[in-house]
Structure formats: structure tokens, C-alpha cells
Amino acid sequence: MDLNKIKNIYFIGIGGIGMSAIARYFSANGKKVAGYDKVRTPITNAMEELGIHVHFEDEIKRIGLAFLEKKETIVIYTPAVPSSHKELSYFKDNGFTVLKRSEILGEITKNTFCLGVAGTHGKTTTSAILGHLMEPLKATSFLGGISENYNSNLILGDDKISVVEADEFDRSFLKLSPNIACVTSMDLDHLDIYDKPDALQESFIEFSEMVSNTLIVAEGVLLEGLTYGFGDSTDYQAIDVQIKNGGYSFGIKTPTEIVKNVEFYLPGRHNLMNALAAFAMADVYGVTSDIIKKQLASFKGVKRRFSYRIKSDAIVLIDDYAHHPTEISAVEASVREMYPDKEVLAVFQPHLFSRTRDFVDDFANALSKFDEVLLLDIYPARELPINGVTSSWLMQKMELSEKKMTTKESLSKDVLKSNADIVVMIGAGDIGLMVDTIKVKLEEKFSLLK
């Protein structure tokens, strides 16, 4: 496909975090971009501020005449869009070039030197860190979250180097052509897509075999490649780790040298692992240690990845995208490391009926580590309800006395009743849209408003 000959790019699901990064990219490169999404969000608002037309009704008449020119238009859609979608059906039935998000990302990056970050956990933060490390080399980075440094999920550089989040959902990462890649984890997930546990591992093996230059894997990941972690046998080892100003000061033993006095200001050992993965990838590419150290120290984080919304002596509010038991446990461990003597309230919104069903005992164990839990109903996303799979069922399995079901309408009141020192709001659904309200209510309660 010659993307230079395409004038118009139409997105179905333009507000998705991965879709919007590609929309920003094409808009910045002079293409006419528009699209549909189900609801208005801060991301769709940002699209409109860039001059990208977004509408919220699934109606063919809203598409726009320019995008009905078949030879000059390609259509990009996300797998989250149902097959019954009117606009998607129209484009498919009328012979337009219709591609999944992963396919167009593969087209964009196939002629670049591509650094891909894969894994069931950690890939968004790792790819954002790596994008920041590679920014001085003018890499273009497509991220699965909003980087605090750039207030965007796109770091726009030139067309020689790309950094991509290699997503295992729907086997999307098999559409990429990675030169250097890392795998942060291979925990079970997406069992609505992968019909058996071995299928997910097989998909990661297939991805690893596509890497043309160097594969880098977290310690414990059963793939052949350079390793990173805390163990003495790893190729990239974090050493002399100390907590400093809410982050870390440490050294890194590489295959060729020891890099001292590395600073990284995201809390949590899982984030230290993410930084180590990004360091290894940049080092293998050839970025100097001085540049890597400077960029690591200035990395500000990713929105909804252990994001401090309030950080005061009176109350701390943290927002995190965690939606898998392993991720929830990592958040809890990070909070305990930073605030060892504080009471912690977790507000959790489960994401997907199938994921809740498949990992209910693991969710219950992870949530039971907190001092108090408020549980919202399951966010369905792309799914229909499954009989018997509810948040109440999950709550019954939690070995915790301070637990309660809540609703979006009652959430503020229930949070304000708590005596917890730390409030952590976690989940991948629309819980992120409730954080601002909770923030204001807590600031009022603790007289933090200026």
C-alpha cells in the first residue's frame, strides 16, 4: 500500500487510545482525517481541537462526502466495534479499503527501524518511557496511553525510527515488523480471544520469531533473548536500588559496563522493571548512557498509570488503569512501598465479564490485600453479560471485612465516608472519568482547594 497516494483516512472508533495516536499521526502528515466514536471524551475533544471532525451517531449520512471517494480513502477500525455497525458495514459492502488498527500500524512502521514493546502488563508505560528515551533521535512513537511529558499518545518524529506498543489482543502484534522488541510478561489474559492458555503463549512465541535484530525479555519470561531484572544472571540488572523522592536511584549492570547514578521518579518495582526494559532496548539500539540517564530522570509518567491526582500530607489520590490481578497486586505493592504505615482504600471497577469470570479468585486475592475496597459493577466494554458473573460474586470471594458494593451515583459519598489515608482508583472502564469528581470532593473535605 502506498500511503502517499491516500488523501483521506476515516476512523471508526477514533477515540480509542491506540486509534487516536494513528489519527494524530495522519493529521500531522497532511491527511484529511475524520471519524466516529460512541461517546465524547477528553480524547475526542483533543481530536477536534486539532481540526479532526468527530461525530457520535452511527449514521452513514454523517461520514462526509470526501471520505466517500473510494480511491482516495482508507478506513481504519478497532476490533471493539461490533460487526453490526452501520458505517463499518457500508464501507465493507462498497469495496473500500478497510483495515484493522494493527494492520495500518504495520503499514506505517514496516519501512522504519521498529522497536516494539509487548507483554500482558507493562507495555504502555515501557513504550512511553522508550519513546521518551528515543525522542532525541527523532523517533516517532505510537503509545497506548497519554504521556505526561508530551500530553499525547503520539510523539512525532521522523519516518526512520518507530516505537510501538505491540498489543497481544486480537493477535495485533503479529502485523508488525519489529527490529528490536521486548516482552515484559506473558501472564494469562484475553481468554475471550485465546481459546486456551497455550494459544496466548504460542502467539508470543510467534511474535518473538518475527524480531529481526534483538529480543529482550523480563527475567522469568520463557523466551530466548537478552534478559533484564534484579537477578544476578540477567543481562541488564538493576543494582544498588534506593528509594529517593518518591522514585528510585540505582545502577544498571549491562553486558558491557556498569551505569551508575540512574534516577527514575515513578514509584513501584514494576515501574523500575519497565524503566530497565526501556533502558535495555535503547542501549541495544545504540543510544548513549548519558542520553538515556538524562531522559529517564525527566520522565513524568503516563496518565492513569499510578498517576498522583492528590499528593498531600492529609490525603493521597492515585489513579491507575490496572485491570488484571497481577497489575492490581503491583499497584498495592507500590503503595505499600511508598506509604508503609498508611490505610489504603481501593475503588475498583472490573473490566469485562469474561476476564472477571476467568480470574475471579485471583482478583479476590489481589483486592483483599487492601485495607478497604469499594466495588463498582463490571464494565462490559465489548461484551454481553454472563449469567452469574457479577461484582457481588467477586466481592463474596474477597477475604476482607471492609468491603462494599457501590454505584457511580454513590461513589463520592462512599469515598468521603472512608478514613483511609490513600485512595486508589483502579480499572480500565469508565472509572477514569469519575476521578476528577472524587478529586474535587476530597480537596473540599481536606480543605485543599486554593
C-alpha positions as CSV (number, residue, x, y, z in Angstrom):
1,M,0.0,0.0,0.0
2,D,1.3,3.5,-1.0
3,L,0.1,5.7,1.8
4,N,1.4,8.7,0.0
5,K,-1.5,8.3,-2.6
6,I,-4.2,8.2,0.1
7,K,-5.8,11.6,0.8
8,N,-8.5,10.7,3.4
9,I,-8.3,8.5,6.5
10,Y,-11.6,7.6,8.2
11,F,-11.6,6.0,11.7
12,I,-14.4,4.0,13.2
13,G,-13.6,4.2,17.0
14,I,-11.4,7.2,16.6
15,G,-11.5,7.9,20.4
16,G,-9.7,4.7,21.3
17,I,-6.2,5.3,22.8
18,G,-4.4,3.4,20.0
19,M,-6.7,4.7,17.2
20,S,-6.3,8.3,18.2
21,A,-2.5,8.1,18.1
22,I,-2.7,7.0,14.5
23,A,-5.3,9.7,13.7
24,R,-3.0,12.3,15.2
25,Y,-0.1,10.9,13.1
26,F,-2.0,11.1,9.8
27,S,-3.4,14.6,10.6
28,A,0.1,15.8,11.3
29,N,1.2,14.4,8.0
30,G,-1.3,16.4,6.0
31,K,-4.1,13.8,5.5
32,K,-7.7,14.7,5.8
33,V,-8.9,12.8,9.0
34,A,-12.3,12.3,10.5
35,G,-14.2,9.6,12.4
36,Y,-16.9,8.1,14.6
37,D,-16.9,7.2,18.2
38,K,-19.6,6.1,20.6
39,V,-19.2,8.9,23.2
40,R,-17.5,12.2,23.6
41,T,-14.3,12.0,25.8
42,P,-11.2,14.2,26.5
43,I,-9.5,12.3,23.7
44,T,-12.2,13.1,21.1
45,N,-12.2,16.7,22.3
46,A,-8.4,16.8,21.7
47,M,-9.0,15.4,18.2
48,E,-11.5,18.2,17.4
49,E,-9.0,20.8,18.7
50,L,-6.6,19.5,16.1
51,G,-9.3,20.1,13.4
52,I,-10.3,16.5,13.1
53,H,-14.1,16.1,12.7
54,V,-15.6,13.6,15.1
55,H,-19.3,12.6,15.3
56,F,-21.1,10.3,17.7
57,E,-24.0,8.9,15.7
58,D,-23.6,5.6,13.7
59,E,-25.2,7.2,10.6
60,I,-23.8,6.9,7.0
61,K,-25.0,10.5,6.3
62,R,-22.6,11.8,8.9
63,I,-19.5,10.4,7.2
64,G,-18.7,13.3,4.9
65,L,-18.5,13.4,1.2
66,A,-14.7,13.5,0.9
67,F,-14.5,10.1,2.7
68,L,-16.9,8.5,0.3
69,E,-14.3,8.8,-2.5
70,K,-13.3,5.2,-2.7
71,K,-9.9,5.6,-4.4
72,E,-8.7,8.3,-2.1
73,T,-9.9,6.9,1.2
74,I,-8.9,4.1,3.6
75,V,-11.0,3.2,6.6
76,I,-9.5,2.1,9.9
77,Y,-11.5,0.3,12.6
78,T,-10.9,-1.1,16.0
79,P,-11.9,-4.8,16.8
80,A,-14.0,-3.3,19.7
81,V,-16.5,-2.1,17.0
82,P,-19.4,-4.6,16.5
83,S,-19.9,-6.2,13.1
84,S,-23.4,-4.7,13.0
85,H,-22.0,-1.2,12.9
86,K,-23.8,0.7,10.0
87,E,-20.8,2.7,8.9
88,L,-18.4,-0.2,9.0
89,S,-20.8,-2.4,7.1
90,Y,-21.3,0.4,4.5
91,F,-17.5,0.7,3.8
92,K,-17.1,-3.1,3.7
93,D,-20.1,-3.7,1.4
94,N,-19.0,-1.0,-1.0
95,G,-15.4,-2.1,-1.7
96,F,-13.5,0.4,0.4
97,T,-10.0,-0.5,1.7
98,V,-10.9,-1.3,5.3
99,L,-8.1,-2.2,7.8
100,K,-7.8,-3.0,11.4
101,R,-5.8,-0.6,13.6
102,S,-3.0,-3.2,13.8
103,E,-2.8,-3.5,10.0
104,I,-2.4,0.2,9.4
105,L,0.2,0.5,12.2
106,G,2.1,-2.3,10.5
107,E,2.0,-0.4,7.2
108,I,3.2,2.8,8.8
109,T,6.1,1.2,10.6
110,K,7.3,-1.5,8.2
111,N,9.8,0.7,6.5
112,T,11.1,2.2,9.7
113,F,13.5,0.7,12.3
114,C,10.8,-0.5,14.6
115,L,11.2,-1.0,18.4
116,G,8.2,-3.0,19.7
117,V,7.1,-3.4,23.3
118,A,5.0,-6.4,24.0
119,G,3.6,-8.1,27.2
120,T,0.4,-8.6,29.0
121,H,1.4,-6.0,31.6
122,G,3.7,-3.0,31.5
123,K,3.8,-2.4,27.7
124,T,2.1,1.1,27.8
125,T,4.5,2.5,30.5
126,T,7.5,0.8,28.9
127,S,6.7,2.1,25.4
128,A,6.1,5.6,26.8
129,I,9.5,5.5,28.6
130,L,11.2,4.2,25.5
131,G,9.5,6.8,23.3
132,H,11.0,9.5,25.6
133,L,14.4,7.8,25.5
134,M,14.3,7.7,21.7
135,E,12.9,11.2,21.3
136,P,16.3,12.9,21.0
137,L,16.9,10.6,18.0
138,K,13.6,11.8,16.4
139,A,11.8,8.5,16.7
140,T,8.0,8.5,16.1
141,S,6.2,6.7,19.0
142,F,2.7,5.3,19.0
143,L,1.6,4.9,22.6
144,G,-1.2,3.1,24.4
145,G,-1.5,5.9,27.0
146,I,-1.2,9.7,27.3
147,S,2.4,10.6,28.1
148,E,2.7,13.3,30.8
149,N,5.8,14.7,29.1
150,Y,4.0,15.3,25.8
151,N,0.3,15.3,26.8
152,S,-0.2,13.0,23.9
153,N,-0.2,9.3,22.9
154,L,1.9,10.3,19.8
155,I,5.5,11.5,20.0
156,L,6.0,12.8,16.5
157,G,9.5,12.5,15.0
158,D,10.6,11.5,11.5
159,D,10.0,8.3,9.5
160,K,13.3,6.5,10.2
161,I,12.7,5.1,13.8
162,S,9.4,4.0,15.3
163,V,8.4,2.9,18.8
164,V,5.2,0.9,19.0
165,E,3.1,-0.8,21.7
166,A,2.8,-4.3,20.4
167,D,-0.6,-5.4,21.6
168,E,-1.4,-9.1,22.0
169,F,-5.1,-8.5,22.0
170,D,-6.6,-10.0,18.8
171,R,-3.1,-11.0,17.9
172,S,-2.5,-7.5,16.7
173,F,1.3,-7.6,17.3
174,L,1.7,-10.2,14.6
175,K,1.1,-7.4,12.0
176,L,4.2,-5.6,13.0
177,S,7.8,-5.9,11.7
178,P,9.9,-5.3,14.9
179,N,13.7,-5.0,14.6
180,I,14.2,-4.8,18.4
181,A,11.5,-5.9,20.8
182,C,10.9,-6.7,24.4
183,V,8.4,-8.9,26.2
184,T,7.6,-7.6,29.7
185,S,5.3,-10.5,30.7
186,M,3.2,-13.4,29.4
187,D,0.6,-13.8,32.1
188,L,-2.7,-15.3,31.0
189,D,-5.2,-12.7,29.7
190,H,-7.7,-12.2,26.9
191,L,-9.1,-15.7,27.2
192,D,-12.1,-14.3,25.3
193,I,-9.8,-14.2,22.3
194,Y,-7.4,-17.0,23.0
195,D,-9.5,-20.2,23.5
196,K,-6.9,-22.0,25.5
197,P,-3.9,-20.8,27.7
198,D,-1.3,-22.3,25.3
199,A,-2.6,-20.2,22.5
200,L,-1.5,-17.0,24.1
201,Q,2.0,-18.3,24.7
202,E,2.1,-19.6,21.2
203,S,1.2,-16.1,19.9
204,F,4.1,-14.6,21.9
205,I,6.5,-17.2,20.5
206,E,5.3,-16.3,17.0
207,F,5.9,-12.6,17.8
208,S,9.4,-13.3,19.1
209,E,10.3,-15.2,15.9
210,M,9.4,-12.1,13.9
211,V,12.1,-9.9,15.6
212,S,14.8,-9.4,13.1
213,N,17.5,-8.0,15.4
214,T,17.3,-8.4,19.2
215,L,14.7,-9.8,21.6
216,I,14.8,-8.6,25.2
217,V,12.7,-10.4,27.9
218,A,11.9,-9.9,31.6
219,E,13.5,-12.4,33.9
220,G,11.2,-15.4,34.2
221,V,9.7,-15.0,30.7
222,L,10.3,-18.3,28.9
223,L,11.6,-16.9,25.6
224,E,15.1,-16.8,24.2
225,G,16.7,-13.4,24.3
226,L,18.7,-10.9,26.4
227,T,17.2,-10.6,29.9
228,Y,16.5,-7.8,32.4
229,G,15.6,-7.7,36.0
230,F,17.0,-7.9,39.5
231,G,18.7,-11.3,39.4
232,D,22.5,-11.7,39.1
233,S,22.1,-13.8,35.9
234,T,20.3,-11.1,33.9
235,D,22.0,-9.2,31.1
236,Y,20.6,-5.9,32.3
237,Q,20.5,-5.9,36.1
238,A,19.2,-3.2,38.4
239,I,21.7,-2.9,41.3
240,D,22.1,-0.7,44.5
241,V,18.4,0.3,44.3
242,Q,17.4,3.0,46.8
243,I,14.1,4.9,47.2
244,K,14.6,8.6,46.6
245,N,12.0,11.4,46.5
246,G,9.2,9.0,45.6
247,G,11.2,7.3,43.0
248,Y,14.5,5.4,42.6
249,S,18.2,5.9,42.4
250,F,20.1,2.8,41.2
251,G,22.7,1.4,38.9
252,I,22.5,-0.8,35.9
253,K,24.8,-3.6,35.0
254,T,24.8,-4.1,31.2
255,P,26.6,-6.7,29.2
256,T,29.5,-4.2,28.7
257,E,29.5,-1.7,31.6
258,I,28.0,-0.6,34.9
259,V,26.0,2.6,34.6
260,K,25.9,4.4,37.9
261,N,23.6,7.1,39.5
262,V,20.5,6.4,37.3
263,E,17.4,8.2,38.6
264,F,13.8,7.4,37.8
265,Y,10.8,9.0,39.5
266,L,7.9,6.6,39.1
267,P,7.1,4.6,42.2
268,G,6.8,0.8,42.2
269,R,9.2,-2.1,41.5
270,H,7.1,-2.9,38.4
271,N,7.9,0.6,37.0
272,L,11.5,0.1,37.8
273,M,11.3,-3.1,35.7
274,N,9.6,-1.0,32.9
275,A,12.4,1.5,33.0
276,L,15.0,-1.3,32.9
277,A,13.3,-2.7,29.8
278,A,13.3,0.6,28.0
279,F,17.0,1.2,29.0
280,A,17.9,-2.2,27.5
281,M,16.1,-1.5,24.2
282,A,17.6,1.9,23.8
283,D,21.1,0.6,24.8
284,V,20.8,-2.2,22.2
285,Y,19.8,0.4,19.6
286,G,22.9,2.4,20.4
287,V,21.7,5.4,22.5
288,T,24.4,6.6,24.8
289,S,24.1,6.1,28.5
290,D,24.3,9.8,29.2
291,I,21.2,10.5,27.0
292,I,19.3,7.5,28.5
293,K,20.1,8.7,32.1
294,K,19.0,12.3,31.3
295,Q,15.8,11.1,29.7
296,L,14.9,8.6,32.4
297,A,15.3,11.3,35.1
298,S,13.0,13.6,33.2
299,F,10.2,11.1,32.5
300,K,7.0,12.2,34.1
301,G,4.8,9.1,33.7
302,V,1.7,8.1,31.8
303,K,-1.8,9.3,32.7
304,R,-3.8,6.6,34.6
305,R,-0.6,4.6,35.4
306,F,0.0,5.3,39.1
307,S,-0.9,8.9,38.5
308,Y,-1.0,11.1,41.6
309,R,-4.1,13.3,41.4
310,I,-3.7,14.5,45.0
311,K,-0.4,14.2,46.9
312,S,-0.6,15.9,50.3
313,D,0.0,15.1,53.9
314,A,-3.7,14.9,54.5
315,I,-4.8,12.6,51.6
316,V,-3.3,10.9,48.6
317,L,-5.4,10.1,45.5
318,I,-3.9,7.7,42.9
319,D,-5.5,6.8,39.5
320,D,-4.4,3.6,37.8
321,Y,-5.5,1.6,34.7
322,A,-4.9,-1.8,36.4
323,H,-7.4,-4.3,35.2
324,H,-5.7,-7.7,35.7
325,P,-4.9,-9.3,39.1
326,T,-1.2,-9.1,38.6
327,E,-1.5,-5.3,37.9
328,I,-3.7,-4.7,40.9
329,S,-1.1,-6.5,43.1
330,A,1.6,-4.4,41.6
331,V,-0.3,-1.2,42.5
332,E,-0.9,-2.4,46.0
333,A,2.8,-3.3,46.5
334,S,3.8,0.1,45.1
335,V,1.5,1.9,47.6
336,R,2.8,-0.1,50.5
337,E,6.4,0.6,49.5
338,M,5.8,4.3,49.3
339,Y,3.4,4.6,52.3
340,P,4.1,1.6,54.6
341,D,2.1,2.8,57.6
342,K,-1.0,4.2,55.8
343,E,-4.5,2.9,55.4
344,V,-5.4,2.3,51.8
345,L,-8.8,2.3,50.1
346,A,-9.1,0.7,46.7
347,V,-12.0,1.6,44.4
348,F,-12.2,-1.0,41.6
349,Q,-14.3,-1.3,38.5
350,P,-13.8,-4.8,36.9
351,H,-13.4,-4.8,33.2
352,L,-15.1,-7.5,31.1
353,F,-17.4,-10.2,32.3
354,S,-15.1,-12.9,30.8
355,R,-12.0,-11.6,32.5
356,T,-13.8,-11.4,35.8
357,R,-15.0,-15.0,35.3
358,D,-11.6,-16.3,34.3
359,F,-9.6,-14.7,37.1
360,V,-12.2,-14.2,39.9
361,D,-10.1,-15.9,42.6
362,D,-7.0,-14.0,41.6
363,F,-8.9,-10.8,41.6
364,A,-10.3,-11.6,45.1
365,N,-6.8,-12.3,46.4
366,A,-5.3,-9.2,45.0
367,L,-8.1,-6.9,46.2
368,S,-8.0,-8.5,49.7
369,K,-4.6,-7.1,50.2
370,F,-6.0,-3.6,50.6
371,D,-7.4,-2.3,53.9
372,E,-10.8,-1.3,52.3
373,V,-12.4,-1.9,48.9
374,L,-15.3,-0.2,47.1
375,L,-16.5,-2.3,44.2
376,L,-18.4,-0.9,41.1
377,D,-20.4,-3.0,38.7
378,I,-18.5,-4.7,35.9
379,Y,-17.7,-2.5,32.9
380,P,-18.9,-4.6,29.9
381,A,-16.9,-3.0,27.1
382,R,-17.4,-5.2,24.1
383,E,-19.3,-8.0,25.9
384,L,-22.8,-9.0,26.9
385,P,-23.4,-10.1,30.5
386,I,-22.6,-13.7,31.6
387,N,-25.0,-15.3,33.9
388,G,-23.8,-15.3,37.5
389,V,-20.7,-13.2,36.8
390,T,-21.1,-10.0,38.8
391,S,-19.1,-7.7,41.1
392,S,-21.2,-9.0,44.0
393,W,-20.0,-12.6,43.2
394,L,-16.4,-11.3,43.2
395,M,-16.9,-9.4,46.5
396,Q,-18.2,-12.6,48.2
397,K,-14.9,-14.2,47.4
398,M,-12.8,-11.4,48.9
399,E,-11.3,-12.2,52.4
400,L,-11.7,-8.6,53.7
401,S,-14.1,-7.2,56.2
402,E,-14.1,-3.6,54.9
403,K,-15.7,-4.2,51.5
404,K,-18.8,-2.7,49.9
405,M,-20.6,-2.6,46.6
406,T,-21.1,1.0,45.3
407,T,-22.6,2.8,42.3
408,K,-21.4,5.7,40.2
409,E,-24.0,7.8,41.8
410,S,-23.0,6.9,45.4
411,L,-19.2,6.7,44.8
412,S,-18.3,10.2,46.0
413,K,-20.3,9.7,49.2
414,D,-18.8,6.3,49.9
415,V,-15.2,7.5,49.4
416,L,-15.8,10.5,51.7
417,K,-17.0,8.2,54.4
418,S,-13.7,6.4,54.5
419,N,-10.9,7.2,57.0
420,A,-8.2,5.9,54.6
421,D,-5.1,8.0,54.1
422,I,-4.7,6.7,50.5
423,V,-7.4,6.3,47.9
424,V,-6.5,4.3,44.8
425,M,-9.0,4.2,41.8
426,I,-8.3,1.3,39.5
427,G,-9.8,-0.2,36.4
428,A,-9.9,0.1,32.6
429,G,-13.5,1.0,32.1
430,D,-15.0,4.5,32.6
431,I,-13.8,4.8,36.2
432,G,-11.2,7.2,34.9
433,L,-14.0,9.6,34.1
434,M,-15.0,9.7,37.8
435,V,-11.6,10.6,39.2
436,D,-11.9,14.3,38.7
437,T,-15.1,14.4,40.7
438,I,-13.6,12.4,43.5
439,K,-10.5,14.7,43.4
440,V,-12.7,17.8,43.9
441,K,-14.7,16.2,46.7
442,L,-11.5,15.1,48.6
443,E,-10.0,18.5,48.1
444,E,-13.1,20.1,49.6
445,K,-13.1,17.6,52.6
446,F,-9.5,18.3,53.4
447,S,-9.5,22.0,52.6
448,L,-7.0,21.7,49.8
449,L,-8.8,23.9,47.3
450,K,-7.0,27.3,46.7
